[in-house]
Amino acid sequence: MKILRFIQDGNLAVARIINLQLRPLILLLFSEPNPAVIKTAFAIHGFIHDELRLPMNPRHPIKNHN
């Protein structure tokens, strides 16, 4: 990952910028206590089929996380 490479090289300013850009996505992906959001994101990109087994529940509609 690029951010790890920048940290290892001591380029913390660039790593911080990347972190700030990724923060909204990270907050969204971990907004629910189950992996349904992450599985939905993978399904949208075609990595997996969009299906959940119990006890997972479908994700809630996207909320504003400001």
C-alpha positions as semicolon CSV with decimal commas, in nm:
position;residue;x (nm);y (nm);z (nm)
1;M;0,000;0,000;0,000
2;K;0,122;0,346;-0,085
3;I;0,046;0,494;0,256
4;L;0,263;0,233;0,430
5;R;0,548;0,298;0,186
6;F;0,529;0,674;0,256
7;I;0,535;0,609;0,633
8;Q;0,833;0,373;0,602
9;D;1,017;0,633;0,392
10;G;0,947;0,898;0,656
11;N;0,720;1,099;0,428
12;L;0,452;1,151;0,693
13;A;0,304;1,462;0,530
14;V;0,200;1,268;0,220
15;A;0,083;0,971;0,431
16;R;-0,132;1,208;0,635
17;I;-0,291;1,355;0,320
18;I;-0,376;1,006;0,191
19;N;-0,517;0,913;0,532
20;L;-0,741;1,221;0,532
21;Q;-0,863;1,139;0,181
22;L;-0,946;0,780;0,282
23;R;-1,110;0,870;0,613
24;P;-1,468;0,912;0,478
25;L;-1,448;0,571;0,308
26;I;-1,306;0,407;0,622
27;L;-1,581;0,557;0,838
28;L;-1,845;0,433;0,594
29;L;-1,704;0,081;0,567
30;F;-1,691;0,042;0,945
31;S;-2,018;0,222;1,020
32;E;-2,200;-0,101;1,106
33;P;-2,101;-0,368;1,359
34;N;-2,115;-0,646;1,102
35;P;-1,926;-0,692;0,775
36;A;-2,236;-0,633;0,557
37;V;-2,113;-0,290;0,443
38;I;-1,775;-0,427;0,338
39;K;-1,937;-0,726;0,166
40;T;-2,171;-0,489;-0,019
41;A;-1,875;-0,280;-0,136
42;F;-1,700;-0,595;-0,260
43;A;-2,018;-0,704;-0,440
44;I;-2,057;-0,364;-0,608
45;H;-1,707;-0,405;-0,752
46;G;-1,775;-0,763;-0,861
47;F;-1,537;-0,934;-0,618
48;I;-1,812;-1,143;-0,454
49;H;-2,182;-1,221;-0,493
50;D;-2,417;-0,991;-0,300
51;E;-2,551;-1,236;-0,045
52;L;-2,551;-1,253;0,332
53;R;-2,598;-1,549;0,564
54;L;-2,749;-1,526;0,910
55;P;-2,674;-1,373;1,154
56;M;-2,561;-1,088;0,924
57;N;-2,825;-0,834;0,830
58;P;-2,839;-0,614;0,521
59;R;-2,670;-0,281;0,564
60;H;-2,871;0,022;0,658
61;P;-2,904;0,305;0,404
62;I;-2,595;0,522;0,384
63;K;-2,595;0,788;0,652
64;N;-2,410;1,117;0,661
65;H;-2,102;1,065;0,882
66;N;-1,973;1,421;0,912
